[in-house]
Amino acid sequence: MKIATIARITGIAVSAALAAGVTSAPASAQKAEMEKCYGIAKAGQNDCSAGPGTSCAGTSTRDYQGNAWKLVKKGSCEKIKTPKGNGSLKPINR
């Protein structure tokens, strides 16, 4: 292959990678529309924060653990019902 051809292919690849980065920007904007909701995760299905002795995601030990959260659509947390009560925007004692 000629060097000019390799340079064109590399340029196309770089352009495609940059375009992919631009299209992922709305995904990060969507994350801004999420909120932490405590007390709604099943055991081992939390997104993070599950209290002392846990490392983070997937480490809750009980269903609906009050100090473990999942990300949910902003404005929906407190409407989520569990057998132990509704979700909370702050850690709860459960």
Contact map, one row per residue, 1 for C-alpha under 8 A:
1110110000000000000000000000000000000000000000000000000000000000000000000000000000000000000000
1111110000000000000000000000000000000000000000000000000000000000000000000000000000000000000000
1111111000000000000000000000000000000000000000000000000000000000000000000000000000000000000000
0111111100000000000000000000000000000000000000000000000000000000000000000000000000000000000000
1111111110000000000000000000000000000000000000000000000000000000000000000000000000000000000000
1111111111000000000000000000000000000000000000000000000000000000000000000000000000000000000000
0011111111100000000000000000000000000000000000000000000000000000000000000000000000000000000000
0001111111110000000000000000000000000000000000000000000000000000000000000000000000000000000000
0000111111111000000000000000000000000000000000000000000000000000000000000000000000000000000000
0000011111111100000000000000000000000000000000000000000000000000000000000000000000000000000000
0000001111111110000000000000000000000000000000000000000000000000000000000000000000000000000000
0000000111111111000000000000000000000000000000000000000000000000000000000000000000000000000000
0000000011111111100000000000000000000000000000000000000000000000000000000000000000000000000000
0000000001111111110000000000000000000000000000000000000000000000000000000000000000000000000000
0000000000111111111000000000000000000000000000000000000000000000000000000000000000000000000000
0000000000011111111100000000000000000000000000000000000000000000000000000000000000000000000000
0000000000001111111110000000000000000000000000000000000000000000000000000000000000000000000000
0000000000000111111111000000000000000000000000000000000000000000000000000000000000000000000000
0000000000000011111111100000000000000000000000000000000000000000000000000000000000000000000000
0000000000000001111111110000000000000000000000000000000000000000000000000000000000000000000000
0000000000000000111111111000000000000000000000000000000000000000000000000000000000000000000000
0000000000000000011111111000000000000000000000000000000000000000000000000000000000000000000000
0000000000000000001111111110000000000000000000000000000000000000000000000000000000000000000000
0000000000000000000111111111000000000000000000000000000000000000000000000000000000000000000000
0000000000000000000011111111100000000000000000000000000000000000000000000000000000000000000000
0000000000000000000000111111110000000000000000000000000000000000000000000000000000000000000000
0000000000000000000000111111111000000000000000000000000000000000000000000000000000000000000000
0000000000000000000000011111111100000000000000000000000000000000000000000000000000000000000000
0000000000000000000000001111111110000000000000000000000000000000000000000000000000000000000000
0000000000000000000000000111111111000000000000000000000000000000000000000000000000000000000000
0000000000000000000000000011111111000000000000000000000000000000000000000000000000000000000000
0000000000000000000000000001111111100000000000000000000000000000000000000000000000000000000000
0000000000000000000000000000111111100000000000000000000000000000000000001100000000000000000000
0000000000000000000000000000011111110000000000000000000000000000000000111100000000000000000000
0000000000000000000000000000000111111000000000000000000000000000000000111110100000000000100000
0000000000000000000000000000000001111100000000000000000000000000000011110000100000000000100000
0000000000000000000000000000000000111111000000000000000000000000000011110000110000000011110000
0000000000000000000000000000000000011111100000000000000000000001111111000000000000000011111100
0000000000000000000000000000000000001111100000000000000000000001111110000000000000000111001101
0000000000000000000000000000000000001111110000000000000000000011110111000000000111000110000000
0000000000000000000000000000000000000111111111000000000000000011100111000000000000000000000000
0000000000000000000000000000000000000001111111000000000000010111100000000000000000000000000000
0000000000000000000000000000000000000000111111000000000001111111100000000000000000000000000000
0000000000000000000000000000000000000000111111000000000011111100000000000000000000000000000000
0000000000000000000000000000000000000000111111100000000011110000000000000000000000000000000000
0000000000000000000000000000000000000000111111111100000111110000000111000000000000000000000000
0000000000000000000000000000000000000000000011111000000111000000000111100000000000000000000000
0000000000000000000000000000000000000000000001111100000111100000000111000000000000000000000000
0000000000000000000000000000000000000000000001111110011110000000001110000000000000000000000000
0000000000000000000000000000000000000000000001011111011100110000101110000000000000000000000000
0000000000000000000000000000000000000000000000001111110000000000001100000000000000000000000000
0000000000000000000000000000000000000000000000000111110000000000000000000000000000000000000000
0000000000000000000000000000000000000000000000000011111000000000000000000000000000000000000000
0000000000000000000000000000000000000000000000001111111100110000000000000000000000000000000000
0000000000000000000000000000000000000000000000001100111110100000000000000000000000000000000000
0000000000000000000000000000000000000000000001111100011111100000000000000000000000000000000000
0000000000000000000000000000000000000000000111111000001111110000000000000000000000000000000000
0000000000000000000000000000000000000000001111110000000111110000000000000000000000000000000000
0000000000000000000000000000000000000000001111010100011111111000000000000000000000000000000000
0000000000000000000000000000000000000000011111000100010011111110100100000000000000000000000000
0000000000000000000000000000000000000000001100000000000000111110100000000000000000000000000000
0000000000000000000000000000000000000000011100000000000000011111100000000000000000000000000000
0000000000000000000000000000000000000001111000000000000000011111100000000000000000000000000000
0000000000000000000000000000000000000111111000000000000000000111110100000000000001010000000001
0000000000000000000000000000000000000111111000000100000000011111111100000000000000000000000001
0000000000000000000000000000000000000111000000000000000000000001111110000000000000000000001111
0000000000000000000000000000000000000110000000001110000000000000111110000000000000000000001111
0000000000000000000000000000000000000111100001111110000000010001111111000000000000000000001000
0000000000000000000000000000000000011111100001111100000000000000011111100000000000000000000000
0000000000000000000000000000000000011101100001110000000000000000000111110000000000000000000000
0000000000000000000000000000000001111000000000100000000000000000000011111000000000000000000000
0000000000000000000000000000000001111000000000000000000000000000000001111101100000000000000000
0000000000000000000000000000000011100000000000000000000000000000000000111111100000000000000000
0000000000000000000000000000000011100000000000000000000000000000000000011111100000000000000000
0000000000000000000000000000000000100000000000000000000000000000000000001111110000000000000000
0000000000000000000000000000000000000000000000000000000000000000000000011111111100000000000000
0000000000000000000000000000000000111000000000000000000000000000000000011111111100000111100000
0000000000000000000000000000000000001000000000000000000000000000000000000011111110000111100000
0000000000000000000000000000000000000000000000000000000000000000000000000001111110000110000000
0000000000000000000000000000000000000001000000000000000000000000000000000001111111000110000000
0000000000000000000000000000000000000001000000000000000000000000000000000000011111111110000000
0000000000000000000000000000000000000001000000000000000000000001000000000000000111111110000000
0000000000000000000000000000000000000000000000000000000000000000000000000000000011111000000000
0000000000000000000000000000000000000000000000000000000000000001000000000000000011111100000000
0000000000000000000000000000000000000000000000000000000000000000000000000000000011111110000000
0000000000000000000000000000000000000011000000000000000000000000000000000000111111011111000000
0000000000000000000000000000000000001111000000000000000000000000000000000000111111001111100000
0000000000000000000000000000000000001110000000000000000000000000000000000000110000000111111100
0000000000000000000000000000000000111100000000000000000000000000000000000000110000000011111000
0000000000000000000000000000000000001100000000000000000000000000000000000000000000000001111100
0000000000000000000000000000000000000110000000000000000000000000011100000000000000000001111110
0000000000000000000000000000000000000110000000000000000000000000011000000000000000000001011111
0000000000000000000000000000000000000000000000000000000000000000011000000000000000000000001111
0000000000000000000000000000000000000010000000000000000000000001111000000000000000000000000111
